[in-house]
Amino acid sequence: MESILIDRARWSKSSQRSQGSHYSSNAMYYENISYLCVMCKNKSIFSAEDQKFSYEVKKQFIWRIPTLCHNCHENLTRLLSKEREFQKLWNVNREEMKLNVSFLKDWLNTIKEIHAHGKTTNYTMVAGILKLLRAT
């Protein structure tokens, strides 16, 4: 494993003020961190290189460790994009979409999959879709 030097000066201000996290104040190098994906339960690695990018470039808080493996994260990203498309169609043509059972079922299933990935969902929208499906 390649040693990747920690540059705390490049961390976000809140990370610089934080005590603890995975790295003590005398740690000099990032190290790979193992974790289990909350979705598929597979063992994953938060690589030292990914940590450097996350903490020093993206300025994510140093206590942040991924909960999804790469594949599950990619799937969640795809689902969130799909959900935004459903929302756009709904906003543009609500009256027609209210009657489109296939659209409503697909949207509801997408929201459920997002929830299964550990992301909160719009419960009001779920309730509204369920009400429309019961009415059809």
C-alpha positions, -999 to 999 in steps of 0.1 A, spaced: 0 0 0 12 34 -9 16 59 19 -4 91 13 6 120 35 -22 139 54 -23 176 48 -45 189 76 -42 224 63 -63 213 33 -91 199 54 -123 219 59 -122 244 88 -147 222 108 -125 191 103 -94 211 114 -112 220 146 -125 184 152 -110 162 178 -108 125 172 -120 108 140 -101 80 125 -69 99 127 -52 111 159 -34 144 158 -1 126 154 -11 105 124 10 113 94 -5 91 67 -40 81 54 -46 44 57 -72 22 40 -104 18 61 -125 -14 58 -163 -12 62 -194 -32 53 -218 -18 27 -252 -12 44 -270 -23 12 -253 -54 0 -233 -62 31 -201 -67 11 -167 -57 26 -155 -25 10 -124 -3 14 -123 35 18 -89 38 2 -62 63 15 -63 79 -20 -101 83 -18 -98 98 17 -73 124 6 -96 134 -22 -127 134 0 -112 153 29 -87 176 12 -103 184 -22 -141 179 -16 -137 192 20 -159 165 34 -159 162 72 -132 139 85 -157 118 104 -174 108 72 -168 73 61 -188 58 32 -217 35 40 -222 21 5 -197 2 -17 -189 16 -51 -215 -4 -69 -243 4 -45 -233 41 -45 -234 41 -83 -269 25 -82 -281 50 -57 -268 79 -79 -287 64 -109 -319 60 -88 -317 96 -75 -313 108 -111 -343 87 -122 -364 101 -93 -356 136 -104 -368 128 -139 -401 114 -124 -405 147 -105 -398 168 -136 -425 148 -155 -449 153 -126 -443 190 -124 -448 195 -162 -478 173 -167 -494 164 -134 -529 159 -146 -519 133 -172 -493 116 -148 -520 112 -122 -538 87 -145 -507 69 -157 -506 38 -135 -473 26 -150 -456 59 -143 -469 60 -107 -458 24 -100 -423 30 -115 -419 62 -95 -431 45 -63 -407 16 -68 -378 40 -75 -385 58 -42 -387 25 -23 -353 15 -38 -338 48 -27 -351 43 8 -336 7 8 -302 24 1 -305 43 34 -317 76 20 -348 93 34 -377 96 11 -405 121 5 -432 104 26 -458 129 15 -451 120 -21 -453 83 -13 -486 87 4 -499 107 -26 -488 81 -51 -504 53 -31 -536 73 -29 -536 78 -67 -529 41 -73 -558 31 -50 -581 54 -69 -573 39 -103 
